[in-house]
């Protein structure tokens, strides 16, 4: 039997049998030298669809100096067809063409030979039909190196379709390694990038495999993967951030340096410890990732909102591996320093119908703008040129106060001044008005600030609630 594989005329798969003797197919040069005939060593059909008729020509040329006579034997495989083998005579330099037809009925490979018989001896020409090539190429090794414990590290590798048809595949993996996508189809000549993730749960060496399954009869591909879990450590430049005294409403920034002293990158999250008040400390970055042996500056801003309060909050910097660092932030909300040049004004004795004018200076001693407001009613005997406004930093404004009486008598009024981010101030106003005709209307006794002070002292001694409240406000200012 001179075939690697032969089939009966029925083409049944059950009739397949293997040859025990594989005929030798000489190279083109050896054939020309030994037999004086030049021709290709094989005819090859590739990726042919069943049911078609595919023809190739085999050219036989006499390259010797003698006349050569030859004939051939038909291939034993029934799917290769040739004309009835007649005797061919070739003069030196002459050639003859022989048609060989391939007519497959199934998608499967075929391998056979055509035997040529000459006066110098016999030789063989191989006829072969192959299936379209399909298959996936994958690298054999992938190393993650050091990876952070309880954090996902990712790498990518490429699957390449080195065949001629669509290549379906399925990837199999085991924890702590995982792949995405796990299956797919790659077009001929194309590639697909696959992401592989590594999630170590402890500080240890991990070794695993990724198996790429292909349709039968293609073998499964195996890639060895490895990685080392490493526990990171994060340190902070300071555990306490003291802002000291800060004006209410003003924003002050401080920095905390977060350092990763390990050989792997590490993620972190900054969380406030729960409290029952409005937040006054604000972090610019609350989560992120620090590279291996790197550092990151965290900026925190203190903006006090309650004048005179001491603020103290705690924060935790937490990593997935369990490394926790605590930070304490504290500061005092300093009130604004706004003053008036005097706490009382006396307009003296004034005849009805005349006007007395006094000026009050309000000074802002802070480095921030201040806002004020007088609590008074309009159309009163004491009139203000302005009742509210603002004062730029480290400056002052003047407010004119005018007294006009409509009836004779003693006049007194305590005016409260509200200051933003500061306790209130007060201003005592006193005046006396008399009628020009003192014979008809008695002239009242002049009223001075000392009379008001004595009156309030007497009320304090009597212990009235109103007097105590007024005294507390007076003492605080």
C-alpha positions in Angstrom: 0.0 0.0 0.0 1.5 3.3 -1.1 -0.7 5.8 0.7 -0.5 7.4 4.2 -4.3 7.1 4.3 -6.6 5.5 1.7 -10.4 5.3 1.4 -12.7 3.0 -0.5 -14.9 4.2 -3.4 -17.8 4.7 -1.0 -15.7 7.3 0.9 -17.0 5.9 4.2 -15.0 6.9 7.4 -15.2 3.2 8.5 -13.0 2.3 5.5 -10.1 4.4 6.6 -6.9 2.4 7.0 -3.3 3.4 7.5 -0.4 2.3 5.2 2.4 0.4 6.7 4.9 1.6 4.0 5.1 5.3 3.2 6.4 5.9 -0.3 9.4 8.1 -0.7 8.7 11.4 -2.5 12.0 12.7 -4.0 12.9 16.3 -4.1 12.7 18.1 -7.5 16.4 18.2 -7.9 16.9 14.5 -7.0 14.2 13.5 -9.4 15.7 15.4 -12.3 19.1 14.0 -11.6 18.0 10.4 -11.2 15.2 10.1 -13.8 15.7 13.1 -16.1 12.2 14.5 -15.3 11.5 17.9 -13.9 8.1 18.3 -12.1 6.8 19.6 -8.7 7.0 17.1 -5.8 3.4 17.7 -4.7 0.1 19.1 -5.7 -1.7 20.9 -2.7 -5.3 21.8 -2.3 -6.1 23.9 0.7 -9.4 24.9 2.4 -11.7 23.6 -0.4 -15.4 23.4 0.2 -17.1 19.9 -0.3 -19.0 19.4 -3.5 -16.7 21.4 -5.7 -14.4 20.3 -8.6 -10.9 21.8 -8.2 -8.4 21.2 -11.0 -4.6 21.6 -11.1 -2.1 20.8 -13.9 0.9 18.7 -13.3 3.6 19.5 -15.9 6.2 16.8 -16.7 9.3 17.9 -18.6 12.1 15.8 -20.0 15.4 17.5 -18.9 17.6 14.6 -20.1 19.2 14.0 -23.5 17.3 10.8 -24.1 13.7 10.0 -25.1 11.7 9.1 -22.0 8.5 7.0 -21.9 6.3 6.9 -18.8 2.8 6.2 -17.6 1.1 6.7 -14.2 -1.1 4.9 -11.7 -4.3 6.6 -10.5 -4.4 7.6 -6.8 -6.1 5.1 -4.6 -8.1 7.8 -2.9 -11.4 8.2 -4.7 -11.6 12.0 -4.5 -8.6 12.6 -6.8 -9.5 12.1 -10.5 -7.2 11.7 -13.5 -7.7 10.6 -17.1 -7.0 7.0 -18.1 -3.3 6.5 -17.9 -1.9 6.3 -21.4 1.7 5.9 -22.4 3.5 9.2 -22.7 6.6 9.8 -24.9 8.8 12.8 -24.3 11.7 13.9 -26.5 14.5 15.8 -24.8 13.3 19.3 -23.8 9.6 18.4 -24.3 6.9 18.6 -21.6 3.4 17.2 -21.1 0.6 18.5 -18.8 -1.7 16.2 -16.9 -5.0 17.3 -15.2 -5.6 16.3 -11.6 -9.0 17.0 -10.2 -9.9 17.1 -6.5 -13.6 16.5 -5.8 -14.2 16.4 -2.0 -17.5 15.4 -0.4 -16.6 16.0 3.2 -14.5 18.6 5.0 -11.6 16.5 6.0 -7.9 16.2 5.0 -6.7 13.8 2.3 -3.2 12.5 1.5 -2.2 10.3 -1.4 0.4 9.8 -4.2 0.5 9.4 -7.9 3.0 6.7 -9.0 4.9 7.3 -12.3 6.5 4.4 -14.1 9.5 5.1 -16.4 12.1 3.2 -18.2 14.6 4.4 -15.6 12.4 3.5 -12.6 9.4 4.5 -10.6 8.9 7.8 -8.6 6.0 9.3 -6.7 4.2 12.7 -6.7 2.3 13.6 -3.6 -1.3 14.9 -3.8 -2.6 16.4 -0.6 -5.7 18.3 0.5 -5.6 20.2 3.9 -8.3 21.9 6.0 -8.3 25.6 6.8 -5.9 26.2 9.7 -7.4 27.4 12.9 -5.9 28.1 16.3 -5.1 30.6 19.0 -1.7 31.7 20.2 -1.1 32.7 23.8 2.0 33.6 25.8 3.3 30.9 28.2 4.2 33.0 31.3 2.9 36.1 33.1 4.3 37.4 36.4 2.5 40.0 38.5 5.5 40.5 40.8 4.5 42.2 44.1 0.8 42.9 44.5 -1.1 44.6 47.3 -2.9 42.3 49.7 -6.8 42.6 49.5 -6.5 44.9 46.4 -7.0 44.0 42.8 -3.9 44.2 40.5 -4.5 43.9 36.8 -2.4 42.9 33.7 -3.3 42.2 30.1 -2.2 39.7 27.6 -3.1 39.1 23.9 -4.8 36.2 22.2 -3.9 36.0 18.5 -5.8 34.0 15.8 -3.0 32.5 13.7 -5.5 30.4 11.6 -7.7 31.1 8.6 -11.1 30.7 10.2 -12.9 32.2 13.2 -11.3 30.9 16.4 -13.7 30.4 19.4 -12.0 30.1 22.7 -12.8 29.6 26.4 -10.6 30.7 29.3 -10.5 28.9 32.6 -8.9 30.3 35.8 -8.9 29.8 39.6 -8.8 32.2 42.5 -7.1 34.5 43.3 -6.7 34.9 39.5 -9.5 35.9 37.2 -9.9 36.8 33.5 -12.2 38.9 31.4 -13.7 38.1 28.9 -13.9 34.4 29.7 -14.9 33.4 26.2 -15.2 34.8 22.7 -14.4 34.4 19.0 -11.4 35.9 17.3 -11.5 36.7 13.5 -8.7 35.4 11.3 -5.5 37.4 11.7 -7.0 39.5 14.5 -6.2 39.7 18.2 -8.1 40.1 21.4 -6.8 41.8 24.6 -7.7 39.9 27.8 -7.6 41.4 31.3 -6.3 39.2 34.1 -6.8 40.3 37.7 -5.0 39.1 40.8 -6.6 39.5 44.3 -4.3 38.2 47.0 -5.9 37.7 50.4 -2.7 37.3 52.4 1.0 37.9 52.2 2.1 34.8 50.2 3.4 33.4 46.9 0.6 32.5 44.4 1.1 30.3 41.4 -1.7 29.4 39.0 -2.6 28.6 35.4 -4.9 30.1 32.7 -6.2 27.4 30.4 -7.4 28.4 26.9 -9.7 25.7 25.5 -10.1 25.4 21.7 -12.4 23.3 19.5 -11.4 19.7 19.0 -8.9 18.7 17.6 -6.9 21.8 18.6 -5.1 21.3 21.9 -5.7 23.4 25.0 -3.1 26.2 25.7 -1.7 26.7 29.2 -0.2 29.9 30.6 1.6 29.9 33.9 0.9 32.9 36.1 2.4 34.0 39.4 2.3 36.8 42.0 3.4 37.7 45.5 1.0 39.2 48.0 2.5 42.1 49.9 1.0 43.9 53.0 1.5 47.7 52.6 2.1 50.3 55.3 1.0 53.9 55.2 2.5 56.6 57.5 1.3 60.1 58.2 3.5 63.2 58.8 1.5 64.2 61.8 -1.4 62.8 63.8 -2.6 66.2 65.0 -3.5 69.3 63.0 -3.8 72.3 65.2 -5.2 75.4 63.4 -5.0 77.5 66.4 -7.2 80.6 66.5 -9.0 81.4 63.2 -11.5 84.2 62.6 -15.0 82.9 62.1 -15.9 82.6 58.5 -12.2 82.6 57.4 -10.7 79.5 55.7 -7.2 78.2 56.7 -5.4 75.3 55.0 -3.0 72.8 56.4 -1.3 69.7 54.8 -0.8 66.1 56.0 1.7 64.0 54.0 0.6 60.4 53.5 3.6 58.2 52.7 3.6 54.6 51.4 6.7 52.9 52.7 6.0 49.5 51.0 7.0 48.1 47.6 3.5 48.0 46.3 0.9 50.7 45.5 -1.9 51.1 48.1 -5.4 52.5 48.0 -6.8 54.5 50.9 -10.0 56.1 52.1 -10.3 59.0 54.6 -13.4 58.7 56.8 -14.6 61.1 59.5 -15.5 59.6 62.9 -19.2 60.3 63.4 -20.1 63.5 65.3 -23.3 65.5 66.0 -22.3 68.9 64.6 -21.9 70.6 61.3 -18.5 69.8 59.6 -15.9 72.5 59.8 -12.9 70.5 58.6 -13.0 69.7 54.9 -10.5 67.4 53.0 -9.7 68.1 49.4 -8.9 64.4 48.7 -10.9 61.7 50.6 -9.7 58.6 48.6 -7.0 57.7 46.2 -4.0 55.5 45.4 -0.4 56.0 46.5 2.3 54.5 44.3 5.0 52.2 45.7 7.5 54.1 47.9 5.6 57.3 47.1 3.8 60.0 49.0 0.7 62.2 48.7 -0.2 65.6 50.2 -3.6 65.8 51.8 -5.0 69.3 52.2 -7.5 70.0 55.0 -9.4 73.3 55.3 -10.7 74.7 58.6 -13.7 77.1 58.2 -15.2 77.9 61.6 -18.9 78.7 61.6 -19.7 79.2 65.3 -18.1 82.2 67.0 -16.2 81.4 70.2 -16.4 77.6 69.8 -13.6 75.1 70.1 -13.8 72.6 67.2 -12.2 69.1 67.4 -12.9 66.3 65.0 -11.2 62.9 64.4 -10.6 61.2 61.0 -9.3 57.7 60.0 -7.2 56.8 57.0 -8.0 53.2 56.1 -6.4 50.9 53.6 -8.1 47.6 52.3 -5.4 45.6 54.1 -6.4 47.0 57.5 -3.7 49.7 58.0 -5.4 52.5 60.0 -4.0 56.0 60.8 -5.9 58.5 63.0 -5.8 62.2 62.6 -7.1 64.8 65.0 -8.0 68.3 63.7 -8.8 71.1 66.1 -9.1 74.9 66.1 -10.8 77.8 67.9 -13.3 80.1 66.2 -12.1 83.6 67.1 -14.8 86.3 67.1 -14.3 89.5 65.1 -12.9 92.5 67.0 -15.3 95.4 66.3 -15.4 98.4 68.7 -17.1 101.7 69.1 -15.2 104.7 70.3 -17.6 105.2 73.3 -20.5 103.4 75.0 -22.7 106.5 75.7 -23.5 109.8 74.1 -25.1 112.7 75.9 -26.8 115.3 73.6 -27.0 117.9 76.5 -29.9 120.3 77.1 -31.7 121.3 73.9 -34.5 123.7 73.2 -37.5 122.3 71.4 -37.2 122.5 67.6 -33.4 122.5 67.6 -31.2 119.7 66.4 -28.1 118.2 68.1 -25.7 116.1 66.1 -23.1 113.6 67.4 -20.7 111.2 65.5 -20.0 107.6 66.5 -16.9 105.8 65.2 -17.0 102.1 64.6 -13.6 100.4 64.3 -12.9 97.0 62.7 -9.6 95.6 64.2 -9.6 92.3 62.3 -8.2 91.4 58.9 -11.5 90.5 57.5 -14.5 92.5 56.4 -17.0 93.2 59.3 -20.8 93.7 59.1 -22.9 95.7 61.6 -26.5 96.7 62.2 -28.2 99.1 64.6 -31.4 97.9 66.2 -33.6 101.0 66.2 -36.8 102.3 64.7 -37.2 105.1 62.2 -38.9 108.4 62.9 -37.7 108.4 66.5 -36.1 111.2 68.4 -32.7 109.6 67.8 -32.0 109.3 64.1 -29.0 107.5 62.5 -27.4 108.4 59.2 -27.1 104.7 58.5 -28.4 101.7 60.4 -26.3 98.9 58.8 -23.2 98.4 56.6 -19.8 96.8 56.3 -16.3 97.9 57.4 -13.3 96.8 55.4 -10.4 95.1 57.3 -8.5 97.2 59.8 -10.6 100.3 59.1 -13.4 102.4 60.6 -16.6 104.2 59.6 -18.5 107.1 61.1 -22.2 107.1 61.9 -24.0 110.4 62.5 -26.7 110.5 65.2 -29.2 113.3 65.3 -31.4 114.2 68.3 -34.6 116.2 67.7 -37.3 116.5 70.5 -41.0 117.2 69.9 -41.9 117.5 73.6 -39.9 118.7 76.6 -38.5 116.0 78.9 -35.7 113.6 79.6 -34.8 111.1 76.8 -32.9 107.8 77.1 -32.4 104.9 74.7 -30.1 101.9 74.7 -29.3 100.9 71.2 -27.9 97.4 70.5 -25.4 97.0 67.6 -25.3 93.5 66.1 -21.9 92.4 64.7 -21.6 89.4 62.4 -19.4 86.7 64.1 -19.2 88.7 67.3 -21.3 89.4 70.3 -23.5 92.5 70.3 -22.4 96.0 71.4 -24.6 98.6 73.0 -24.8 102.4 73.0 -26.6 104.5 75.6 -28.1 107.8 74.3 -29.3 110.5 76.7 -30.7 114.0 76.2 -32.9 116.7 77.8 -35.3 118.9 75.9 -37.0 122.1 77.3 -39.5 124.6 76.2 -38.4 128.1 75.4 -41.2 129.5 77.5 -40.1 128.2 80.9 -42.8 130.1 82.7 -45.5 128.0 81.1 -43.7 124.7 80.9 -41.3 123.8 83.7 -37.8 123.0 82.5 -36.8 119.4 83.3 -33.7 118.5 85.3 -30.7 117.6 83.0 -30.3 113.8 82.4 -26.7 112.5 82.3 -25.2 109.0 81.9 -24.4 108.7 85.6 -28.1 108.9 86.4 -28.7 105.9 84.1 -25.9 104.0 85.7 -27.2 104.6 89.2 -30.7 103.5 88.1 -29.4 100.2 86.7 -27.3 99.6 89.9 -30.4 100.1 92.0 -32.3 97.6 89.9 -29.5 95.1 90.3 -29.6 95.5 94.0 -33.4 94.9 93.9 -32.7 91.7 91.9 -35.1 92.0 89.0 -34.6 89.6 86.1 -34.6 92.4 83.6 -31.9 94.2 85.4 -29.7 91.1 85.7 -30.0 90.4 82.0 -29.0 94.0 81.2 -26.1 93.8 83.6 -24.8 90.6 81.9 -24.8 92.2 78.5 -23.1 95.3 79.9 -20.5 93.2 81.7 -19.7 91.1 78.6 -19.0 94.2 76.6 
